[in-house]
């Protein structure tokens, strides 16, 4: 068991924390039985960089499908999952180069 799992096992014993622990254990058991997981998201993912976590979960076969509103999904998730095959359009690259630079 990893250090995060050990921390949760030791400390998440009451109320919502205990429910989170139960949900995590059910998720692991579901995957161990060969089950598949779909995550549903709404809103921009790039702001919180959710693609960083989701890409790793996909690579480790922990997430099998995602439904999403699509806001910024191509910029974050697809870039992280298929970085070597991801290409930015010339229009987007040109717009970024033409943007004013910050004076901070």
C-alpha angles and dihedrals in degrees: 000000000000126000093259091051090049091050092051092046091051100041112023099080108124140059116323092359090058090048090052089052091050091049092050091050091048090050091052092046091049092053092043089057089055096262123152128229129219121190122203119206137177128196135018115334097189095068092065093026090234089164089074091064096035095050091054091047090051092049090051092049093246096121122042104174138018128199113195142163086242098237105156092335095135091054096053117021100033091045091054098042097043103020095149091055097039117105127181116224118252089240092057093044090050092049091052092050091049094049115110114260120242117251095212 
